[in-house]
Amino acid sequence: MKFDLKNINLGFKSSDAHQIYSELRIYFDNCRDEIYFQKHPLGFKYFKLGNISATEELRLHLWTKTNENHDDDLQIHDHSFNFKSFVVFGLLENHLYKPIYEKDAVGFIYDVQFRNEKSRLSIDSSKQKLVDIKSEKLTTGNFYDINSDEFHKTENLLKPSLTLIKITKPQNKVARVFSPKRLSKLSKFEREFLSEQENKILIDEVMNLIQLGESIVANN
């Protein structure tokens, strides 16, 4: 059966987990040789399935058994896009925060600039503190939404976990990251592709997680 990204998009529009699982299986059966995962500074591996439109894109995030965070102090962030996420398999906890100015606060917010698969930081504002808004646990088959201006941190509670996200890009939104201290050196991170062997292993793992997640949702 031929794969079409728009069919996954229909699953997101109707929050239909069964359609998403079915289309992901078709995708991996048809497009395995086109899948190359990259490292992300937040500690997961990711792959861009492709664009639905000029402003919409689908991505897979695989949270593996290794912790490869670029910096533990740079995990709270917002995005340059809105997104809706589907937990294909696993257990995550999403924490929402609100940054506020306070004259005695010691935190900083940095803008994140993306270019040529690299991200670089530049200072945005100082004297920032975070207020906890809420935390929410998300398990296999759950959907959740994050707006581009919402600061959050996602923790993986069951490794490996797999999420599929649909991003929608607003105009002229810059991603930001919160740091509890001034950075002595402005951080940068190159989003490297995995080796051929590691990539092959991850693809097999993803295919297994899709089957496991589909089975769990079908039996609930």
Disulfide bonds with the S-S distance in Angstrom:
none
